Amino acid sequence: MTSFTSGPELADALRRHDYIADDEFAVVVHLATALERPLLLEGPAGVGKTELAKALAAVGGRKLVRLQCYEGLDDSRALYEWDYAKQLLHVQMLRDRIGEQLAAYPDVAEASRFLAAQDFGLYSENFLAVRPLLEAILSPEPVVLLVDEVDRTEESMEALLLEVLAERQVTIPEVGTFTARSAPWVILTSNDTRELSPALKRRCLHYHVGYPTPEREREIVTARAPEVDTVTAGEVVDLARTLRELPLRKSPSISEVIDAARAATVLRRGGGDHTSLRQIRDILLAALLKYTGDADLVRARLDGDTALAAPTTTAPATTAPRTTVATTTAPTTTEPAGERPERATVASRPANTTTAVFRGRGGGGSGVGVGARR
């Protein structure tokens, strides 16, 4: 198994597997592995939390054991359940032998006491159907345990995790307590859909993962999609960052930005290298946006900005920039304020240029640059 002596060393190892992490994030991950503490990553979907566990397993030479959380998850899917078919087969194999021994007890009560005193091995490790949490505990080789989207489960499931996170052990009433045979690296992810319990957070190191800076996101795109040139990557990243500033139901994730950059590369290859991003913008929205309402909102906003960005050569240099597009010749002073019709306008913004529509205006938070997929 591979271990790391510092955060920069771990960051370099992750980079070799196309996972781009900044220095602070790499140090936190290094501390989690060195201290053998679970690491809880919270942040929006699609910023690379799950991808970190995959990359960490690759650089550490460990098997990845993943528990995908969902509403209704219980211990039989997270910890273990008994293999009843195997137990029944075992009993059937013993039936004839047991019958011979019971023949020596003509009294039913004595036969019953004889059976009660026997250990048929039905409740032992051999008859356990292990699930991810118990698999990580029983594994003789160190693993990376990923508890993905823990915020989608109920609080009762969080309580089930506490013993694994704090003591690295699992208690099975019929058998006893299994202590970890190796020290797993544990990564928990949350998309902030609900607040996690203080008991769970207390047992973990915590880090909030946000959207990366434009420079780091371009680096992620070109690392994960080498066929995308830096110009296309920059344009798509800037468009995605513009969309993240809008009140969308779901903002574009890094993995969706990579898909859009690949799509732009394919479209430009088929339509010529001079195909502008504006010409293929509506098609790229199919990769960046997942809801019809979001797509309609984005088209209205971007088309509005583009219309206002048209240069006005007849206006003198001292004329203030236009902030609206008049659709009627009636003087605005004769219209009561409460009866004016709504217009597609962005009056709060100054006139813009066409290319500035696709330039970044800042992302949702100053998070770190991380892996390309959720």
PALO-674181 format. One record per residue (C-alpha): residue number from 1; residue in one letter; chain; z, x, y. Coordinates in steps of 0.1 Angstrom, whole numbers, padded with zeros to 4 digits. Layout:
BEGIN
{i NUM aa A ch A c3 Z c1 X c2 Y}
...
This chain:
BEGIN
{i 1 aa M ch A c3 0000 c1 0000 c2 0000}
{i 2 aa T ch A c3 -0008 c1 0011 c2 0035}
{i 3 aa S ch A c3 0019 c1 0014 c2 0063}
{i 4 aa F ch A c3 0016 c1 0022 c2 0099}
{i 5 aa T ch A c3 0037 c1 0044 c2 0122}
{i 6 aa S ch A c3 0028 c1 0028 c2 0156}
{i 7 aa G ch A c3 0011 c1 -0001 c2 0173}
{i 8 aa P ch A c3 -0020 c1 0019 c2 0184}
{i 9 aa E ch A c3 -0025 c1 0031 c2 0148}
{i 10 aa L ch A c3 -0024 c1 -0005 c2 0136}
{i 11 aa A ch A c3 -0048 c1 -0016 c2 0164}
{i 12 aa D ch A c3 -0073 c1 0011 c2 0154}
{i 13 aa A ch A c3 -0071 c1 -0001 c2 0117}
{i 14 aa L ch A c3 -0076 c1 -0037 c2 0127}
{i 15 aa R ch A c3 -0105 c1 -0027 c2 0149}
{i 16 aa R ch A c3 -0122 c1 -0011 c2 0119}
{i 17 aa H ch A c3 -0122 c1 -0046 c2 0104}
{i 18 aa D ch A c3 -0136 c1 -0061 c2 0136}
{i 19 aa Y ch A c3 -0103 c1 -0076 c2 0147}
{i 20 aa I ch A c3 -0098 c1 -0067 c2 0184}
{i 21 aa A ch A c3 -0062 c1 -0067 c2 0195}
{i 22 aa D ch A c3 -0047 c1 -0054 c2 0227}
{i 23 aa D ch A c3 -0019 c1 -0028 c2 0228}
{i 24 aa E ch A c3 0010 c1 -0052 c2 0233}
{i 25 aa F ch A c3 -0001 c1 -0076 c2 0205}
{i 26 aa A ch A c3 -0006 c1 -0047 c2 0182}
{i 27 aa V ch A c3 0029 c1 -0034 c2 0189}
{i 28 aa V ch A c3 0044 c1 -0068 c2 0181}
{i 29 aa V ch A c3 0025 c1 -0070 c2 0148}
{i 30 aa H ch A c3 0036 c1 -0034 c2 0140}
{i 31 aa L ch A c3 0073 c1 -0043 c2 0146}
{i 32 aa A ch A c3 0070 c1 -0073 c2 0123}
{i 33 aa T ch A c3 0057 c1 -0052 c2 0095}
{i 34 aa A ch A c3 0081 c1 -0023 c2 0101}
{i 35 aa L ch A c3 0112 c1 -0046 c2 0104}
{i 36 aa E ch A c3 0099 c1 -0069 c2 0076}
{i 37 aa R ch A c3 0104 c1 -0099 c2 0098}
{i 38 aa P ch A c3 0082 c1 -0130 c2 0098}
{i 39 aa L ch A c3 0059 c1 -0132 c2 0128}
{i 40 aa L ch A c3 0053 c1 -0166 c2 0144}
{i 41 aa L ch A c3 0021 c1 -0169 c2 0164}
{i 42 aa E ch A c3 0017 c1 -0199 c2 0187}
{i 43 aa G ch A c3 -0013 c1 -0208 c2 0209}
{i 44 aa P ch A c3 -0044 c1 -0229 c2 0211}
{i 45 aa A ch A c3 -0066 c1 -0233 c2 0181}
{i 46 aa G ch A c3 -0094 c1 -0208 c2 0176}
{i 47 aa V ch A c3 -0079 c1 -0177 c2 0193}
{i 48 aa G ch A c3 -0075 c1 -0156 c2 0161}
{i 49 aa K ch A c3 -0041 c1 -0163 c2 0147}
{i 50 aa T ch A c3 -0053 c1 -0170 c2 0112}
{i 51 aa E ch A c3 -0078 c1 -0142 c2 0114}
{i 52 aa L ch A c3 -0049 c1 -0117 c2 0121}
{i 53 aa A ch A c3 -0034 c1 -0124 c2 0087}
{i 54 aa K ch A c3 -0067 c1 -0119 c2 0070}
{i 55 aa A ch A c3 -0073 c1 -0086 c2 0088}
{i 56 aa L ch A c3 -0037 c1 -0075 c2 0082}
{i 57 aa A ch A c3 -0041 c1 -0080 c2 0045}
{i 58 aa A ch A c3 -0074 c1 -0060 c2 0045}
{i 59 aa V ch A c3 -0059 c1 -0030 c2 0064}
{i 60 aa G ch A c3 -0027 c1 -0031 c2 0044}
{i 61 aa G ch A c3 -0044 c1 -0032 c2 0011}
{i 62 aa R ch A c3 -0025 c1 -0064 c2 0002}
{i 63 aa K ch A c3 -0034 c1 -0097 c2 -0013}
{i 64 aa L ch A c3 -0035 c1 -0127 c2 0011}
{i 65 aa V ch A c3 -0015 c1 -0157 c2 -0001}
{i 66 aa R ch A c3 -0022 c1 -0187 c2 0021}
{i 67 aa L ch A c3 -0002 c1 -0220 c2 0025}
{i 68 aa Q ch A c3 -0023 c1 -0244 c2 0045}
{i 69 aa C ch A c3 0001 c1 -0269 c2 0061}
{i 70 aa Y ch A c3 -0007 c1 -0306 c2 0066}
{i 71 aa E ch A c3 0011 c1 -0338 c2 0071}
{i 72 aa G ch A c3 0029 c1 -0349 c2 0039}
{i 73 aa L ch A c3 0032 c1 -0314 c2 0024}
{i 74 aa D ch A c3 0061 c1 -0312 c2 0000}
{i 75 aa D ch A c3 0078 c1 -0286 c2 -0022}
{i 76 aa S ch A c3 0056 c1 -0294 c2 -0052}
{i 77 aa R ch A c3 0026 c1 -0281 c2 -0031}
{i 78 aa A ch A c3 0044 c1 -0254 c2 -0012}
{i 79 aa L ch A c3 0069 c1 -0239 c2 -0037}
{i 80 aa Y ch A c3 0064 c1 -0250 c2 -0074}
{i 81 aa E ch A c3 0062 c1 -0278 c2 -0099}
{i 82 aa W ch A c3 0067 c1 -0279 c2 -0136}
{i 83 aa D ch A c3 0037 c1 -0276 c2 -0159}
{i 84 aa Y ch A c3 0044 c1 -0308 c2 -0178}
{i 85 aa A ch A c3 0013 c1 -0306 c2 -0200}
{i 86 aa K ch A c3 0024 c1 -0271 c2 -0211}
{i 87 aa Q ch A c3 0059 c1 -0283 c2 -0218}
{i 88 aa L ch A c3 0047 c1 -0312 c2 -0239}
{i 89 aa L ch A c3 0024 c1 -0289 c2 -0259}
{i 90 aa H ch A c3 0054 c1 -0266 c2 -0265}
{i 91 aa V ch A c3 0075 c1 -0295 c2 -0278}
{i 92 aa Q ch A c3 0048 c1 -0307 c2 -0301}
{i 93 aa M ch A c3 0045 c1 -0272 c2 -0316}
{i 94 aa L ch A c3 0083 c1 -0272 c2 -0322}
{i 95 aa R ch A c3 0084 c1 -0308 c2 -0336}
{i 96 aa D ch A c3 0080 c1 -0300 c2 -0373}
{i 97 aa R ch A c3 0105 c1 -0271 c2 -0372}
{i 98 aa I ch A c3 0131 c1 -0293 c2 -0353}
{i 99 aa G ch A c3 0126 c1 -0321 c2 -0378}
{i 100 aa E ch A c3 0135 c1 -0297 c2 -0407}
{i 101 aa Q ch A c3 0167 c1 -0286 c2 -0390}
{i 102 aa L ch A c3 0177 c1 -0322 c2 -0380}
{i 103 aa A ch A c3 0174 c1 -0332 c2 -0417}
{i 104 aa A ch A c3 0207 c1 -0313 c2 -0423}
{i 105 aa Y ch A c3 0225 c1 -0338 c2 -0400}
{i 106 aa P ch A c3 0226 c1 -0373 c2 -0415}
{i 107 aa D ch A c3 0248 c1 -0385 c2 -0386}
{i 108 aa V ch A c3 0229 c1 -0393 c2 -0354}
{i 109 aa A ch A c3 0258 c1 -0381 c2 -0332}
{i 110 aa E ch A c3 0259 c1 -0347 c2 -0349}
{i 111 aa A ch A c3 0221 c1 -0344 c2 -0346}
{i 112 aa S ch A c3 0223 c1 -0352 c2 -0309}
{i 113 aa R ch A c3 0249 c1 -0326 c2 -0303}
{i 114 aa F ch A c3 0228 c1 -0301 c2 -0322}
{i 115 aa L ch A c3 0198 c1 -0308 c2 -0300}
{i 116 aa A ch A c3 0219 c1 -0306 c2 -0268}
{i 117 aa A ch A c3 0231 c1 -0272 c2 -0277}
{i 118 aa Q ch A c3 0196 c1 -0258 c2 -0282}
{i 119 aa D ch A c3 0176 c1 -0240 c2 -0255}
{i 120 aa F ch A c3 0140 c1 -0247 c2 -0261}
{i 121 aa G ch A c3 0129 c1 -0227 c2 -0230}
{i 122 aa L ch A c3 0112 c1 -0256 c2 -0214}
{i 123 aa Y ch A c3 0127 c1 -0249 c2 -0180}
{i 124 aa S ch A c3 0119 c1 -0212 c2 -0175}
{i 125 aa E ch A c3 0095 c1 -0191 c2 -0155}
{i 126 aa N ch A c3 0069 c1 -0195 c2 -0182}
{i 127 aa F ch A c3 0065 c1 -0232 c2 -0175}
{i 128 aa L ch A c3 0064 c1 -0230 c2 -0137}
{i 129 aa A ch A c3 0032 c1 -0238 c2 -0119}
{i 130 aa V ch A c3 0037 c1 -0216 c2 -0088}
{i 131 aa R ch A c3 0025 c1 -0225 c2 -0054}
{i 132 aa P ch A c3 0020 c1 -0201 c2 -0024}
{i 133 aa L ch A c3 0056 c1 -0196 c2 -0013}
{i 134 aa L ch A c3 0069 c1 -0189 c2 -0048}
{i 135 aa E ch A c3 0038 c1 -0168 c2 -0056}
{i 136 aa A ch A c3 0046 c1 -0145 c2 -0027}
{i 137 aa I ch A c3 0082 c1 -0142 c2 -0039}
{i 138 aa L ch A c3 0072 c1 -0135 c2 -0076}
{i 139 aa S ch A c3 0043 c1 -0111 c2 -0069}
{i 140 aa P ch A c3 0052 c1 -0076 c2 -0081}
{i 141 aa E ch A c3 0027 c1 -0062 c2 -0055}
{i 142 aa P ch A c3 0033 c1 -0067 c2 -0018}
{i 143 aa V ch A c3 0013 c1 -0095 c2 -0003}
{i 144 aa V ch A c3 0006 c1 -0111 c2 0031}
{i 145 aa L ch A c3 0020 c1 -0146 c2 0032}
{i 146 aa L ch A c3 0002 c1 -0168 c2 0057}
{i 147 aa V ch A c3 0018 c1 -0202 c2 0065}
{i 148 aa D ch A c3 -0010 c1 -0217 c2 0085}
{i 149 aa E ch A c3 -0006 c1 -0245 c2 0111}
{i 150 aa V ch A c3 0031 c1 -0250 c2 0104}
{i 151 aa D ch A c3 0033 c1 -0274 c2 0133}
{i 152 aa R ch A c3 0013 c1 -0300 c2 0112}
{i 153 aa T ch A c3 0042 c1 -0305 c2 0088}
{i 154 aa E ch A c3 0074 c1 -0325 c2 0091}
{i 155 aa E ch A c3 0107 c1 -0309 c2 0100}
{i 156 aa S ch A c3 0118 c1 -0313 c2 0064}
{i 157 aa M ch A c3 0092 c1 -0288 c2 0054}
{i 158 aa E ch A c3 0105 c1 -0263 c2 0080}
{i 159 aa A ch A c3 0139 c1 -0265 c2 0064}
{i 160 aa L ch A c3 0123 c1 -0257 c2 0031}
{i 161 aa L ch A c3 0108 c1 -0225 c2 0046}
{i 162 aa L ch A c3 0141 c1 -0212 c2 0059}
{i 163 aa E ch A c3 0153 c1 -0196 c2 0027}
{i 164 aa V ch A c3 0120 c1 -0179 c2 0022}
{i 165 aa L ch A c3 0119 c1 -0166 c2 0057}
{i 166 aa A ch A c3 0155 c1 -0154 c2 0060}
{i 167 aa E ch A c3 0165 c1 -0143 c2 0025}
{i 168 aa R ch A c3 0131 c1 -0138 c2 0010}
{i 169 aa Q ch A c3 0141 c1 -0159 c2 -0020}
{i 170 aa V ch A c3 0135 c1 -0193 c2 -0036}
{i 171 aa T ch A c3 0162 c1 -0214 c2 -0055}
{i 172 aa I ch A c3 0150 c1 -0235 c2 -0084}
{i 173 aa P ch A c3 0179 c1 -0258 c2 -0095}
{i 174 aa E ch A c3 0169 c1 -0258 c2 -0132}
{i 175 aa V ch A c3 0165 c1 -0220 c2 -0134}
{i 176 aa G ch A c3 0183 c1 -0202 c2 -0105}
{i 177 aa T ch A c3 0174 c1 -0180 c2 -0076}
{i 178 aa F ch A c3 0143 c1 -0158 c2 -0075}
{i 179 aa T ch A c3 0145 c1 -0129 c2 -0051}
{i 180 aa A ch A c3 0113 c1 -0113 c2 -0038}
{i 181 aa R ch A c3 0100 c1 -0086 c2 -0061}
{i 182 aa S ch A c3 0083 c1 -0070 c2 -0032}
{i 183 aa A ch A c3 0086 c1 -0074 c2 0006}
{i 184 aa P ch A c3 0058 c1 -0097 c2 0018}
{i 185 aa W ch A c3 0044 c1 -0096 c2 0054}
{i 186 aa V ch A c3 0048 c1 -0131 c2 0066}
{i 187 aa I ch A c3 0026 c1 -0147 c2 0093}
{i 188 aa L ch A c3 0032 c1 -0182 c2 0106}
{i 189 aa T ch A c3 0007 c1 -0199 c2 0129}
{i 190 aa S ch A c3 0011 c1 -0229 c2 0152}
{i 191 aa N ch A c3 -0014 c1 -0247 c2 0175}
{i 192 aa D ch A c3 0015 c1 -0261 c2 0197}
{i 193 aa T ch A c3 0009 c1 -0297 c2 0186}
{i 194 aa R ch A c3 0047 c1 -0301 c2 0184}
{i 195 aa E ch A c3 0078 c1 -0281 c2 0191}
{i 196 aa L ch A c3 0091 c1 -0261 c2 0162}
{i 197 aa S ch A c3 0128 c1 -0262 c2 0153}
{i 198 aa P ch A c3 0151 c1 -0235 c2 0168}
{i 199 aa A ch A c3 0162 c1 -0226 c2 0132}
{i 200 aa L ch A c3 0127 c1 -0217 c2 0123}
{i 201 aa K ch A c3 0120 c1 -0197 c2 0154}
{i 202 aa R ch A c3 0153 c1 -0179 c2 0151}
{i 203 aa R ch A c3 0142 c1 -0163 c2 0119}
{i 204 aa C ch A c3 0109 c1 -0150 c2 0133}
{i 205 aa L ch A c3 0095 c1 -0126 c2 0158}
{i 206 aa H ch A c3 0075 c1 -0147 c2 0183}
{i 207 aa Y ch A c3 0043 c1 -0141 c2 0202}
{i 208 aa H ch A c3 0020 c1 -0164 c2 0222}
{i 209 aa V ch A c3 -0017 c1 -0158 c2 0216}
{i 210 aa G ch A c3 -0040 c1 -0171 c2 0244}
{i 211 aa Y ch A c3 -0076 c1 -0167 c2 0252}
{i 212 aa P ch A c3 -0087 c1 -0131 c2 0258}
{i 213 aa T ch A c3 -0100 c1 -0116 c2 0290}
{i 214 aa P ch A c3 -0138 c1 -0118 c2 0295}
{i 215 aa E ch A c3 -0142 c1 -0081 c2 0287}
{i 216 aa R ch A c3 -0123 c1 -0084 c2 0255}
{i 217 aa E ch A c3 -0140 c1 -0116 c2 0244}
{i 218 aa R ch A c3 -0174 c1 -0100 c2 0249}
{i 219 aa E ch A c3 -0162 c1 -0071 c2 0228}
{i 220 aa I ch A c3 -0151 c1 -0096 c2 0201}
{i 221 aa V ch A c3 -0185 c1 -0114 c2 0201}
{i 222 aa T ch A c3 -0205 c1 -0082 c2 0198}
{i 223 aa A ch A c3 -0182 c1 -0069 c2 0171}
{i 224 aa R ch A c3 -0184 c1 -0101 c2 0150}
{i 225 aa A ch A c3 -0221 c1 -0107 c2 0157}
{i 226 aa P ch A c3 -0238 c1 -0073 c2 0161}
{i 227 aa E ch A c3 -0272 c1 -0089 c2 0165}
{i 228 aa V ch A c3 -0261 c1 -0104 c2 0198}
{i 229 aa D ch A c3 -0270 c1 -0081 c2 0228}
{i 230 aa T ch A c3 -0244 c1 -0075 c2 0255}
{i 231 aa V ch A c3 -0262 c1 -0096 c2 0281}
{i 232 aa T ch A c3 -0264 c1 -0127 c2 0260}
{i 233 aa A ch A c3 -0227 c1 -0122 c2 0249}
{i 234 aa G ch A c3 -0217 c1 -0119 c2 0286}
{i 235 aa E ch A c3 -0236 c1 -0150 c2 0296}
{i 236 aa V ch A c3 -0222 c1 -0172 c2 0267}
{i 237 aa V ch A c3 -0186 c1 -0159 c2 0273}
{i 238 aa D ch A c3 -0189 c1 -0167 c2 0310}
{i 239 aa L ch A c3 -0202 c1 -0202 c2 0302}
{i 240 aa A ch A c3 -0173 c1 -0208 c2 0277}
{i 241 aa R ch A c3 -0147 c1 -0197 c2 0302}
{i 242 aa T ch A c3 -0162 c1 -0221 c2 0328}
{i 243 aa L ch A c3 -0159 c1 -0249 c2 0302}
{i 244 aa R ch A c3 -0122 c1 -0240 c2 0295}
{i 245 aa E ch A c3 -0114 c1 -0247 c2 0331}
{i 246 aa L ch A c3 -0125 c1 -0283 c2 0327}
{i 247 aa P ch A c3 -0102 c1 -0311 c2 0314}
{i 248 aa L ch A c3 -0118 c1 -0312 c2 0280}
{i 249 aa R ch A c3 -0104 c1 -0328 c2 0249}
{i 250 aa K ch A c3 -0110 c1 -0295 c2 0230}
{i 251 aa S ch A c3 -0119 c1 -0262 c2 0248}
{i 252 aa P ch A c3 -0143 c1 -0238 c2 0231}
{i 253 aa S ch A c3 -0126 c1 -0214 c2 0207}
{i 254 aa I ch A c3 -0136 c1 -0178 c2 0202}
{i 255 aa S ch A c3 -0153 c1 -0186 c2 0169}
{i 256 aa E ch A c3 -0174 c1 -0213 c2 0186}
{i 257 aa V ch A c3 -0183 c1 -0188 c2 0213}
{i 258 aa I ch A c3 -0196 c1 -0164 c2 0186}
{i 259 aa D ch A c3 -0216 c1 -0193 c2 0171}
{i 260 aa A ch A c3 -0231 c1 -0201 c2 0205}
{i 261 aa A ch A c3 -0240 c1 -0164 c2 0211}
{i 262 aa R ch A c3 -0257 c1 -0163 c2 0178}
{i 263 aa A ch A c3 -0276 c1 -0195 c2 0186}
{i 264 aa A ch A c3 -0287 c1 -0182 c2 0220}
{i 265 aa T ch A c3 -0300 c1 -0150 c2 0203}
{i 266 aa V ch A c3 -0320 c1 -0171 c2 0178}
{i 267 aa L ch A c3 -0334 c1 -0193 c2 0205}
{i 268 aa R ch A c3 -0344 c1 -0164 c2 0227}
{i 269 aa R ch A c3 -0360 c1 -0147 c2 0198}
{i 270 aa G ch A c3 -0381 c1 -0178 c2 0191}
{i 271 aa G ch A c3 -0388 c1 -0187 c2 0227}
{i 272 aa G ch A c3 -0392 c1 -0152 c2 0242}
{i 273 aa D ch A c3 -0366 c1 -0128 c2 0257}
{i 274 aa H ch A c3 -0370 c1 -0144 c2 0292}
{i 275 aa T ch A c3 -0356 c1 -0177 c2 0281}
{i 276 aa S ch A c3 -0327 c1 -0183 c2 0306}
{i 277 aa L ch A c3 -0294 c1 -0195 c2 0296}
{i 278 aa R ch A c3 -0298 c1 -0226 c2 0317}
{i 279 aa Q ch A c3 -0329 c1 -0236 c2 0297}
{i 280 aa I ch A c3 -0309 c1 -0236 c2 0264}
{i 281 aa R ch A c3 -0276 c1 -0246 c2 0279}
{i 282 aa D ch A c3 -0276 c1 -0281 c2 0265}
{i 283 aa I ch A c3 -0284 c1 -0269 c2 0230}
{i 284 aa L ch A c3 -0255 c1 -0243 c2 0232}
{i 285 aa L ch A c3 -0231 c1 -0271 c2 0241}
{i 286 aa A ch A c3 -0236 c1 -0284 c2 0205}
{i 287 aa A ch A c3 -0219 c1 -0252 c2 0193}
{i 288 aa L ch A c3 -0192 c1 -0250 c2 0221}
{i 289 aa L ch A c3 -0182 c1 -0287 c2 0223}
{i 290 aa K ch A c3 -0172 c1 -0311 c2 0195}
{i 291 aa Y ch A c3 -0167 c1 -0344 c2 0213}
{i 292 aa T ch A c3 -0193 c1 -0365 c2 0230}
{i 293 aa G ch A c3 -0171 c1 -0372 c2 0260}
{i 294 aa D ch A c3 -0166 c1 -0335 c2 0266}
{i 295 aa A ch A c3 -0203 c1 -0329 c2 0264}
{i 296 aa D ch A c3 -0210 c1 -0357 c2 0289}
{i 297 aa L ch A c3 -0184 c1 -0344 c2 0313}
{i 298 aa V ch A c3 -0197 c1 -0308 c2 0311}
{i 299 aa R ch A c3 -0233 c1 -0319 c2 0317}
{i 300 aa A ch A c3 -0223 c1 -0340 c2 0347}
{i 301 aa R ch A c3 -0202 c1 -0311 c2 0362}
{i 302 aa L ch A c3 -0227 c1 -0284 c2 0356}
{i 303 aa D ch A c3 -0257 c1 -0304 c2 0368}
{i 304 aa G ch A c3 -0238 c1 -0313 c2 0399}
{i 305 aa D ch A c3 -0231 c1 -0277 c2 0407}
{i 306 aa T ch A c3 -0267 c1 -0267 c2 0400}
{i 307 aa A ch A c3 -0280 c1 -0294 c2 0424}
{i 308 aa L ch A c3 -0256 c1 -0282 c2 0451}
{i 309 aa A ch A c3 -0266 c1 -0246 c2 0445}
{i 310 aa A ch A c3 -0302 c1 -0252 c2 0456}
{i 311 aa P ch A c3 -0308 c1 -0229 c2 0487}
{i 312 aa T ch A c3 -0314 c1 -0247 c2 0520}
{i 313 aa T ch A c3 -0338 c1 -0225 c2 0539}
{i 314 aa T ch A c3 -0341 c1 -0248 c2 0569}
{i 315 aa A ch A c3 -0305 c1 -0248 c2 0578}
{i 316 aa P ch A c3 -0295 c1 -0223 c2 0605}
{i 317 aa A ch A c3 -0272 c1 -0194 c2 0596}
{i 318 aa T ch A c3 -0243 c1 -0209 c2 0615}
{i 319 aa T ch A c3 -0245 c1 -0243 c2 0597}
{i 320 aa A ch A c3 -0215 c1 -0250 c2 0574}
{i 321 aa P ch A c3 -0224 c1 -0250 c2 0537}
{i 322 aa R ch A c3 -0233 c1 -0284 c2 0523}
{i 323 aa T ch A c3 -0207 c1 -0300 c2 0501}
{i 324 aa T ch A c3 -0223 c1 -0333 c2 0491}
{i 325 aa V ch A c3 -0257 c1 -0348 c2 0484}
{i 326 aa A ch A c3 -0265 c1 -0379 c2 0505}
{i 327 aa T ch A c3 -0282 c1 -0407 c2 0486}
{i 328 aa T ch A c3 -0286 c1 -0432 c2 0514}
{i 329 aa T ch A c3 -0297 c1 -0431 c2 0551}
{i 330 aa A ch A c3 -0269 c1 -0454 c2 0562}
{i 331 aa P ch A c3 -0245 c1 -0435 c2 0585}
{i 332 aa T ch A c3 -0213 c1 -0426 c2 0568}
{i 333 aa T ch A c3 -0193 c1 -0436 c2 0598}
{i 334 aa T ch A c3 -0202 c1 -0473 c2 0593}
{i 335 aa E ch A c3 -0189 c1 -0473 c2 0557}
{i 336 aa P ch A c3 -0153 c1 -0481 c2 0553}
{i 337 aa A ch A c3 -0136 c1 -0454 c2 0533}
{i 338 aa G ch A c3 -0125 c1 -0477 c2 0505}
{i 339 aa E ch A c3 -0160 c1 -0491 c2 0500}
{i 340 aa R ch A c3 -0181 c1 -0459 c2 0498}
{i 341 aa P ch A c3 -0200 c1 -0456 c2 0465}
{i 342 aa E ch A c3 -0190 c1 -0427 c2 0442}
{i 343 aa R ch A c3 -0215 c1 -0398 c2 0442}
{i 344 aa A ch A c3 -0220 c1 -0369 c2 0418}
{i 345 aa T ch A c3 -0205 c1 -0343 c2 0440}
{i 346 aa V ch A c3 -0181 c1 -0314 c2 0441}
{i 347 aa A ch A c3 -0170 c1 -0316 c2 0477}
{i 348 aa S ch A c3 -0140 c1 -0294 c2 0471}
{i 349 aa R ch A c3 -0163 c1 -0264 c2 0463}
{i 350 aa P ch A c3 -0186 c1 -0245 c2 0486}
{i 351 aa A ch A c3 -0223 c1 -0242 c2 0478}
{i 352 aa N ch A c3 -0230 c1 -0220 c2 0448}
{i 353 aa T ch A c3 -0258 c1 -0202 c2 0431}
{i 354 aa T ch A c3 -0275 c1 -0212 c2 0398}
{i 355 aa T ch A c3 -0263 c1 -0181 c2 0380}
{i 356 aa A ch A c3 -0227 c1 -0186 c2 0393}
{i 357 aa V ch A c3 -0226 c1 -0218 c2 0373}
{i 358 aa F ch A c3 -0224 c1 -0197 c2 0342}
{i 359 aa R ch A c3 -0201 c1 -0170 c2 0356}
{i 360 aa G ch A c3 -0164 c1 -0170 c2 0344}
{i 361 aa R ch A c3 -0139 c1 -0185 c2 0366}
{i 362 aa G ch A c3 -0109 c1 -0175 c2 0346}
{i 363 aa G ch A c3 -0096 c1 -0187 c2 0312}
{i 364 aa G ch A c3 -0068 c1 -0208 c2 0300}
{i 365 aa G ch A c3 -0040 c1 -0182 c2 0303}
{i 366 aa S ch A c3 -0039 c1 -0145 c2 0304}
{i 367 aa G ch A c3 -0037 c1 -0141 c2 0267}
{i 368 aa V ch A c3 -0047 c1 -0112 c2 0246}
{i 369 aa G ch A c3 -0081 c1 -0106 c2 0229}
{i 370 aa V ch A c3 -0077 c1 -0113 c2 0193}
{i 371 aa G ch A c3 -0098 c1 -0120 c2 0163}
{i 372 aa A ch A c3 -0129 c1 -0141 c2 0164}
{i 373 aa R ch A c3 -0119 c1 -0170 c2 0143}
{i 374 aa R ch A c3 -0090 c1 -0194 c2 0143}
